[in-house]
Amino acid sequence: MNYTDILYEVSEEIATITINRPDRLNCFRGRTIEELIHAFKAAWADRRVACVILTAAGEKAFCVGGDQKEMREKGTYGTSENGLWEIDDLHSVIRNIPKPVIAAVNGYAIGGGHVIHVICDITIAAEHAKFGQAGPRVGSFDAGWGTAYLARTVGEKRAREIWFFCRQYSAQQALDWGLANAVVPSADLIPTARAWAREAAALSPTALRFLKHSFNADSAHIFGQVKMAADGLAAFVKSDEAREGNQAFVEKRQPDFSPFR
Ligand SMILES: CC(C)(COP(=O)(O)OP(=O)(O)OC[C@H]1O[C@@H](n2cnc3c(N)ncnc32)[C@H](O)[C@@H]1OP(=O)(O)O)[C@@H](O)C(=O)NCCC(=O)NCCSC(=O)CCC(=O)c1ccccc1C(=O)O
């Protein structure tokens, strides 16, 4: 597959996947998701690779979720080679690849971009990174991993706060809440992620594989909820309520959801 939206490289025993749409703050469209899945599978199959780093181009954003401009223009997040919108499969491959996945968060991790880092095994954040959900402002939600797994990570009260107010949280706050494993100066982000990856790469791959499956097993039931939520969201994004959120973002104004109470 020829990548247009991401970069993929393997060096030493580490695969680095870089979301490469910095002009749109590394938000994703159908093509981006398809390429990310392809790259994670390549890292999975490659016996040289012991650990994966997921990061993004530039210093401003890790990923700010679904491409709202594409949604405004096309009514969907855009086409992919296989014609499917596979965000759930991306979440699954990050969980199921039997190698540690480290998110190196180089700026905003917002909306669907926030969910992606939450699903990764480890999060290392640059000091200026900002975390949060935005769906209820733009007519979207992730009521699968985005709620249930987030609540496991930070606790119910904090997870509900994150979704019900759509605030942004600093890297230090993310660290304090258990959303991040470490916070480092921006210049140290990739070197630190690589150092952590090398440390994991020195350990028994079979032990790590079983440990990852075991951690996942305890939350695997959430997957049923993921599919229900995805189908619910696919219907919701066609509604006037969701369109108001999306349109307001593109028009750079506050949404008016009052008719939908
Ligand atoms: C992140 C911001 C707070 C940064 O603000 P600021 O620093 O002021 O920068 P901006 O000027 O706003 O942004 C620069 C430039 O980028 C464009 N842009 C930013 N975000 C997006 C985006 N998401 N899509 C498209 N374009 C974007 C912005 O318009 C600017 O362009 P100009 O041409 O220069 O004007 C702020 O940018 C912000 O709040 N961004 C939006 C965050 C957001 O709402 N994200 C979407 C949340 S909903 C989502 O992610 C869908 C989830 C999803 O797909 C999913 C998940 C799980 C299961 C199912 C699904 C599903 O099927 O949908």
The ligand as a MOL file (V3000), in Angstrom:
LIG
                    3D

  0  0  0     0  0            999 V3000
M  V30 BEGIN CTAB
M  V30 COUNTS 63 66 0 0 0
M  V30 BEGIN ATOM
M  V30 1 C -7.5370 21.0890 18.5500 0
M  V30 2 C -8.0070 22.5350 18.5750 0
M  V30 3 C -8.4660 22.9200 19.9870 0
M  V30 4 C -6.7980 23.4370 18.2050 0
M  V30 5 O -7.2070 24.7630 18.1650 0
M  V30 6 P -6.2480 25.8650 17.4950 0
M  V30 7 O -4.8930 25.7550 18.0710 0
M  V30 8 O -6.9550 27.1780 17.6310 0
M  V30 9 O -6.1110 25.4260 15.9710 0
M  V30 10 P -7.2180 25.5760 14.8430 0
M  V30 11 O -7.0450 26.8840 14.1660 0
M  V30 12 O -8.5620 25.2630 15.3940 0
M  V30 13 O -6.8100 24.3730 13.8710 0
M  V30 14 C -5.8130 24.5160 12.8470 0
M  V30 15 C -6.3950 24.0350 11.5350 0
M  V30 16 O -6.7500 22.6470 11.6680 0
M  V30 17 C -8.1330 22.4550 11.3660 0
M  V30 18 N -8.6840 21.3890 12.1900 0
M  V30 19 C -8.5460 21.2390 13.5100 0
M  V30 20 N -9.2200 20.1610 13.9250 0
M  V30 21 C -9.7670 19.6190 12.8130 0
M  V30 22 C -10.5840 18.4740 12.5880 0
M  V30 23 N -10.9250 17.6340 13.5900 0
M  V30 24 N -10.9960 18.2380 11.3420 0
M  V30 25 C -10.6400 19.0440 10.3130 0
M  V30 26 N -9.8530 20.1300 10.4660 0
M  V30 27 C -9.4300 20.3950 11.7030 0
M  V30 28 C -8.7790 23.7890 11.7250 0
M  V30 29 O -10.0050 23.9450 11.0730 0
M  V30 30 C -7.7050 24.7630 11.2330 0
M  V30 31 O -7.7960 24.8860 9.8180 0
M  V30 32 P -7.8710 26.3340 9.1240 0
M  V30 33 O -8.1550 26.0230 7.6880 0
M  V30 34 O -6.5330 26.9640 9.3790 0
M  V30 35 O -8.9880 27.0900 9.8040 0
M  V30 36 C -9.1220 22.7890 17.5760 0
M  V30 37 O -8.5840 22.7020 16.2760 0
M  V30 38 C -10.2680 21.8380 17.6990 0
M  V30 39 O -11.0590 21.9270 18.6120 0
M  V30 40 N -10.3800 20.9160 16.7380 0
M  V30 41 C -11.5110 20.0340 16.5860 0
M  V30 42 C -11.4230 18.8600 17.5040 0
M  V30 43 C -12.6030 17.9670 17.2290 0
M  V30 44 O -13.7470 18.3640 17.3590 0
M  V30 45 N -12.3400 16.7380 16.7820 0
M  V30 46 C -13.3380 15.8080 16.3410 0
M  V30 47 C -13.9800 15.0980 17.5110 0
M  V30 48 S -15.1790 13.9080 16.9440 0
M  V30 49 C -14.1720 12.6260 16.4260 0
M  V30 50 O -13.0160 12.6020 16.6080 0
M  V30 51 C -14.8310 11.4690 15.7060 0
M  V30 52 C -14.5420 10.1820 16.4320 0
M  V30 53 C -14.6710 9.0170 15.5570 0
M  V30 54 O -14.4080 9.1450 14.4050 0
M  V30 55 C -15.0840 7.7290 16.1160 0
M  V30 56 C -14.4620 7.2580 17.2280 0
M  V30 57 C -14.8270 6.0450 17.7680 0
M  V30 58 C -15.8420 5.3060 17.2070 0
M  V30 59 C -16.4620 5.7610 16.0610 0
M  V30 60 C -16.0900 6.9940 15.5230 0
M  V30 61 C -16.8100 7.4650 14.3270 0
M  V30 62 O -17.2600 6.6220 13.5220 0
M  V30 63 O -16.9800 8.6950 14.1500 0
M  V30 END ATOM
M  V30 BEGIN BOND
M  V30 1 1 1 2
M  V30 2 1 2 3
M  V30 3 1 2 4
M  V30 4 1 2 36
M  V30 5 1 4 5
M  V30 6 1 5 6
M  V30 7 2 6 7
M  V30 8 1 6 8
M  V30 9 1 6 9
M  V30 10 1 9 10
M  V30 11 2 10 11
M  V30 12 1 10 12
M  V30 13 1 10 13
M  V30 14 1 13 14
M  V30 15 1 14 15
M  V30 16 1 15 16
M  V30 17 1 15 30
M  V30 18 1 16 17
M  V30 19 1 17 18
M  V30 20 1 17 28
M  V30 21 1 18 19
M  V30 22 1 18 27
M  V30 23 2 19 20
M  V30 24 1 20 21
M  V30 25 1 21 22
M  V30 26 2 21 27
M  V30 27 1 22 23
M  V30 28 2 22 24
M  V30 29 1 24 25
M  V30 30 2 25 26
M  V30 31 1 26 27
M  V30 32 1 28 29
M  V30 33 1 28 30
M  V30 34 1 30 31
M  V30 35 1 31 32
M  V30 36 2 32 33
M  V30 37 1 32 34
M  V30 38 1 32 35
M  V30 39 1 36 37
M  V30 40 1 36 38
M  V30 41 2 38 39
M  V30 42 1 38 40
M  V30 43 1 40 41
M  V30 44 1 41 42
M  V30 45 1 42 43
M  V30 46 2 43 44
M  V30 47 1 43 45
M  V30 48 1 45 46
M  V30 49 1 46 47
M  V30 50 1 47 48
M  V30 51 1 48 49
M  V30 52 2 49 50
M  V30 53 1 49 51
M  V30 54 1 51 52
M  V30 55 1 52 53
M  V30 56 2 53 54
M  V30 57 1 53 55
M  V30 58 1 55 56
M  V30 59 2 55 60
M  V30 60 2 56 57
M  V30 61 1 57 58
M  V30 62 2 58 59
M  V30 63 1 59 60
M  V30 64 1 60 61
M  V30 65 2 61 62
M  V30 66 1 61 63
M  V30 END BOND
M  V30 END CTAB
M  END
